[in-house]
Amino acid sequence: MDFSVLISIYRGESPAYFREALDSLFAQTLQPAEIVLVRDGPLTPELDAVIAEYTARHPLFRIVRNETNLGLGPALARGVRACSHEYIVRMDTDDIIPPERFAKQIARLEEGYDVVSCWSQTFEGDPARVIAVKPRPEPHEEILRLAHRRSPVCHAGSAFRRSAVLGAGNYEDHPYYEDYDLWVRMLLRGCRFYNIQEVLYYVRTSRAMIARRGGWKYMVREIGCFRRFYRLGFYSLGDLLRNIATHSAVRILPVGVRAWALKKIWNTKQQ
């Protein structure tokens, strides 16, 4: 079954990490028919060089160019529309995937699911330096239950049906919460979700990333997202109040304490 890989890149990405991500992509046992790469605004010469090298070597890239940086949600929305195939596999520019990821996820999409994701493993620097493993529930019913508390799937480690994403309205511009917002709208439409019960995605993290997951600005955006889910009828009032209280408590912690708290959360089976 032909499928597309969807990646968005902006000038702040690391050329070395991007190269590692692409190498793991091309080491897959099941190769995509196309890679839709969204250039979200002007890039650095170093990133341009990596793209030129890999597009010359692998003529399956389809480049989508944004004249200015639109942000992840609008960039991915353009990417979804540009994909030629019904099955789309997401990936970020600084992460790594094991060789069997695409084959296992496409097989599950073939079973009729609309979104298929997996467990993820967070590392810092070297993939052998494991920070946390993030399990996620397998059956759709448990995924739906978890979605009332937090995003229930690994976004960059997900694969989905193009028609289901477009039917739910595609990605929207909700910084930090582009994926969670999309999953909620898809769940409200009755889309079926599944999480493969093994690590098929390795997520690169750093102290800077942990720092970005907190502060007043992040917390305000998060609360706005939760209020939106309440207005959509997905959250109950109890969901809204609980999530504001528990999530906000983490967001205002000092960075070092937040890193410890997130590691504890990531290593807890979220069901």
N, C-alpha and C positions, 0 to 999 in steps of 0.2 A: 504494500500500500504506500503510495507516494505521500510524503508529508513535508511541511515547511518547518524550518527553525526560525524563530523570531528573536532578534537581539536589538537592543537600543544602546547607542554609545554617545557619550558627550566628552568634551575636552578634558574633564577632570579625571578620566580613567588612566590607569597605568598601562603603557604599551607592553611591558613584560608580562603582566597578569593577563592581558588580552591575548597575547601569544599563547600562554599556557592554556587558556580557555579554548581557543581554537584548536590547538593540538589535541586536547581531549575530545573535542567534538569530532574531529576527523579520524579518531581512533575507534569510533563506534562500530559495533558489529553490524548495525543497520544504519545506512547512510541516508540523509534527507535528499529530496529531489531539488530543494532550493534552500538558500539561507537568505532571509529578508533582514538586511542590516539597516536600521534607521540611524542616520547621522543627525543627531539632534543638535543642530547648530554647527558653527565652524569648529574644527578639531585642531589639535597640535600637529606640527610636521611629523613628529614621531609616530603618532597614531595613524596619520595618513600613510606613512611608510609601511606600517604593518598591514593595513588594508590593501594597499597596492600589491604587496608581496603575496598575500593569500588569495586575492581575487585573480591574480595572474596564474597562480598554481591550481586554483580550484574554480572553474568557470560556472559555478552554480549560485553565485551571489547575485541578489537583486538589491540594489542600493536605493534607499529612500532618503532624500535630502530635505532637511528642514533648514531654511535660511537662518533662522534664529533658534535658540534653545527654548523649546516649548514645555519641557518637563516630561517626566516619564509617562504619565497617563496619556496625554495627547500624542506623544511619540509612538507609544505602543498601539494606540487606536489607528493611526495611519499605517502602522506595520501590519496589523490584522487585515485591514482592507486591501493591502498590497499582496497578501499571501495568496498563492494560486491554488492551494490544496485545502481540503476540509480539515485535516488533522494538522495542528500547529503545536510545536514543542517550544517552550520558553527556555531561555538561558540568559544569564548575565555575563558581563565582560570580564569579570575578575574571579570567577569560580571554576571548579573542575568537576568533571563527571566521569564515572566508571564506564567501561566499554559497553556494557549491556543495557544502559539506561534506556535508550531510544527503543530498542527491541521490546523490552518488557512493558513500557508504557503504551506503545502503539498496539500491542497485543490486547491490553485491557480496553483501549478505546474501541477496538474491534468487537469487544463483547457488548458494547452499547452504552458505556459510560460517556458522560459529557466532559468531565474533568477528571484527570488521573494525575496524582502526585505521589509523594514518597516521603520517607524519613530523610532528614538532612543531618550532616555532621559539620559542625563549626570548627574551624581551625585558625590559627594565627601564625603567619609566616610560612611555616612548612606544614604540609598536610598531615605529617606524622605528629604534629603538636596539637592534639585534639583538645578543644575547649569544652565542647558539649555535643551530645547527640540529642536531636529533637524528634522524638517519636510522635506519630499522629495516628488517630484511630482509623481503622480499616473500613467498617461498614458505613454506608451512606447515612443511616439513622444516627450513628454516633458522631459523624462529621457534622451533621446538621445541629446536633445538640451542642457541640463545641463551638460552632459558629455564633452562638448566642453569648459567648464569652470572649472569643478572639478569632483571628483568622485561622481557619481549620486546615489549610494546606500550605505547603511550601510553594510560594509563587514562582520563583525562578526555576524550581524543579518540577513545574507542572506541564502537562500536555492537555490539549482541549480541542473541542470541535469548533471550528470557525463559525458555523451557522448558529451554534448555541450562544457564543459570545456576542455575535451581532444581534441575535434575537433579544438579548438582555440589554442592548444599548451600547455595547462595546465599552472599552476603557473610558473613564472620564477623568477630569482634572481634579483629583483629590490627593494632593501631595502627602506622601508617606502611606497612604491608604488606598492607592489605586486598585490593588488586588483584592483587599477585603471588601471594598465597595462593590467590585464586580462579582465576587462570589455571592454576596448577599442578594444581589439582583438576580443572579442565576438560580439560587436556591428558591427564591420567591416564585420563579417561573417553573419550578419543578424539575430542574436539571439534576442529574444523578452524578454523585461524586464517589471517588474511590482513592484510597491511599495504599500504595504498595508497601508492605511491611518490611522494608529493608532500606538501608542508606543507599540512595542513588544520586545524591547531590552533596557536594562538598563546598561549604560556604566560607569564604574568606572573611575574617573579622579583624578588628583592631580597636585600640582604645578610642581612636577618633570616631569610629562607627558607633561605639557605645555612647560616646558623648552626644552624637547626633540624635540618639534615641531618648533624649530627655530635654529638660528645660521648659520654660513657660510657653514658648512658641509651639513646640511639639505638643505639649499638653492641651493647649487651646484647640489646635487642629484635630487632635484625637477626640476631644469632647464634642466638637462640631460633627465629626464623623458618627459618633455614637448617637447624637441627637437626630441625625439624618436617618439612621436605621430605625429609630423609634417612630419617626414620621412616616416611614415607608411601611410600618406595621410589622417589621421583623422582630425588633426588640419589644419586650414588655416593659412596663415602667420599672419593674424590679430589675430586669436586665440592665436598663439604662443607669439606674442609681448604683447598682453593684459595680458595674464596669467603670463608671466615672471614679468611684471611690478607690477601687483596687489599682487601676492603671495609673491614676494621678499620683498615688502614693509612691509608685516606682519612678515616675518621671521627674519628681522634684528632689530625688536623692542625689547626693554628690556622686561624681562619675565613678569613683572607686567602689562605693557601696552599690551603685546601680549595676556595675559589672558583676559583682558578687551575686546580687539578687537575680539578674537575668540568667546567669549561669545555673542557679538553682531552679528557676522556672523552666529553662530549656531542657534540663535533665530530668524533669518530672513528666511522666506520661500524661498528656493532656486529653482526658476523656470526660 
